[in-house]
């Protein structure tokens, strides 16, 4: 939004504050509806909330090549653990396994964005993983982040339920985006295209989990 001049800096700050406030209101409502203990919900929620702020605020983990790690944690284990706990009232650590595909795909969005902005980030003193490992390794990492989830789905589909093969319909789109990543002239579009892929990918993944007769590694209580 800032790069494309859609919003000014002040507007971005205002929007951020409003979204944080909306999230807190939602959390208060959830406390009354969820069977989980308040202290457990608060620990995970405010842990994730503060981590999201530290991405660019405070010490700014994004600027010291730790943004990738933070995104993997927030959009992976923390999100899934919180959602599962809020609905069931207890923690199931094996739900982290189900966070892996979406976490990798979300990290692919961030990594493609950092790769695209590597030169401009370098000029202003920002250090990201994409800058540290260079263009070739950045491509290899992006490909791993993009395609590893599909390998996981094939294994789950063959071993447990064919419904886990649903996200495979987005594989062609993933290959198209991977080709764009290799081309400097089309790299600019990759973060947005990866985000769109993440949306369809995520919806199909949720449908697969919802429809599967049994979720491996999850114990019912």
HULIN-V815800 format. One record per backbone hydrogen bond with DSSP energy under -0.5 kcal/mol. CO is the residue of the C=O (numbers start at 1). NH is the residue of the N-H. E is the energy in kcal/mol with one decimal. If there is no record, write none. Layout:
BEGIN
CO_NH_E ; CO_NH_E
END
This chain:
BEGIN
1_6_-2.5 ; 1_7_-1.1 ; 2_5_-1.0 ; 8_12_-2.1 ; 9_13_-2.3 ; 10_14_-2.5 ; 11_15_-2.5 ; 12_16_-2.5 ; 13_17_-2.4 ; 14_18_-2.4 ; 15_19_-2.4 ; 16_20_-2.3 ; 17_21_-2.5 ; 18_22_-2.5 ; 19_23_-2.4 ; 20_24_-2.0 ; 21_25_-2.3 ; 22_26_-2.4 ; 23_27_-2.0 ; 24_28_-2.2 ; 25_29_-2.0 ; 26_30_-2.2 ; 27_31_-2.1 ; 28_32_-1.1 ; 29_33_-1.1 ; 30_34_-3.1 ; 37_41_-2.3 ; 38_42_-3.0 ; 39_43_-2.0 ; 40_44_-1.9 ; 41_45_-2.9 ; 42_46_-2.5 ; 43_47_-1.2 ; 44_48_-2.2 ; 45_49_-2.6 ; 46_50_-2.4 ; 47_51_-1.7 ; 48_52_-2.2 ; 49_53_-1.5 ; 50_54_-2.1 ; 51_55_-0.6 ; 52_55_-0.5 ; 53_56_-0.8 ; 53_57_-2.8 ; 54_61_-2.8 ; 55_62_-2.8 ; 57_60_-2.4 ; 60_63_-1.3 ; 61_64_-1.1 ; 61_66_-2.4 ; 61_67_-0.8 ; 62_65_-0.9 ; 63_127_-1.6 ; 66_70_-2.0 ; 67_71_-2.5 ; 68_72_-2.1 ; 69_73_-1.7 ; 70_74_-2.9 ; 71_75_-2.5 ; 72_77_-0.5 ; 73_76_-0.6 ; 73_78_-2.1 ; 74_79_-1.2 ; 76_80_-2.1 ; 77_81_-2.9 ; 78_82_-2.4 ; 79_83_-2.2 ; 80_84_-2.6 ; 81_85_-2.6 ; 82_86_-2.6 ; 83_87_-1.4 ; 84_88_-2.4 ; 85_89_-2.6 ; 86_35_-0.6 ; 91_93_-0.5 ; 92_95_-2.0 ; 93_96_-1.8 ; 94_97_-1.2 ; 94_98_-0.5 ; 95_98_-0.7 ; 95_99_-0.7 ; 96_99_-1.1 ; 96_100_-0.8 ; 97_100_-0.9 ; 99_103_-2.7 ; 100_104_-2.6 ; 101_105_-2.1 ; 102_106_-2.6 ; 103_107_-2.4 ; 104_108_-1.7 ; 105_109_-1.1 ; 106_110_-1.7 ; 107_111_-3.0 ; 108_112_-2.2 ; 109_113_-1.9 ; 110_114_-2.6 ; 111_115_-2.4 ; 112_116_-2.2 ; 113_117_-1.9 ; 115_118_-1.0 ; 117_121_-2.9 ; 118_122_-2.3 ; 119_123_-1.7 ; 120_124_-1.1 ; 121_126_-2.5 ; 122_125_-1.1 ; 126_128_-0.6 ; 127_65_-2.1 ; 128_132_-2.1 ; 129_133_-2.2 ; 130_134_-1.1 ; 133_137_-0.6 ; 134_138_-1.8 ; 135_139_-2.1 ; 136_140_-1.9 ; 137_141_-2.7 ; 138_142_-2.4 ; 139_143_-2.5 ; 140_144_-2.1 ; 141_145_-2.6 ; 142_146_-2.4 ; 143_147_-2.5 ; 144_148_-2.1 ; 147_150_-0.6 ; 147_151_-1.4 ; 148_152_-2.0 ; 149_153_-2.2 ; 150_154_-2.1 ; 151_155_-2.1 ; 152_156_-2.6 ; 153_157_-2.9 ; 154_158_-2.3 ; 155_159_-2.0 ; 156_160_-2.8 ; 156_161_-1.5 ; 161_164_-1.7 ; 162_165_-1.9 ; 163_166_-1.9 ; 165_168_-1.7 ; 166_169_-1.9 ; 167_170_-1.9 ; 168_171_-1.9 ; 170_174_-1.9 ; 171_175_-2.1 ; 172_176_-2.1 ; 173_177_-2.1 ; 174_178_-2.3 ; 175_179_-1.8 ; 176_180_-1.6 ; 177_181_-2.0 ; 178_182_-1.1 ; 179_183_-0.6 ; 180_183_-0.8 ; 182_184_-0.6 ; 183_186_-1.1 ; 183_187_-1.2 ; 186_189_-1.4 ; 186_190_-0.6 ; 187_190_-1.2 ; 187_191_-0.5 ; 189_193_-2.4 ; 190_194_-3.1 ; 191_195_-2.0 ; 192_196_-2.0 ; 193_197_-2.2 ; 194_198_-2.4 ; 195_199_-1.6 ; 196_200_-1.9 ; 197_201_-3.0 ; 198_202_-2.6 ; 199_203_-2.3 ; 200_204_-2.3 ; 201_205_-1.9 ; 202_206_-2.5 ; 203_207_-2.3 ; 204_208_-2.2 ; 205_209_-2.5 ; 206_210_-2.7 ; 207_211_-2.3 ; 208_212_-1.7 ; 214_216_-0.7 ; 215_218_-1.5 ; 217_219_-0.6
END
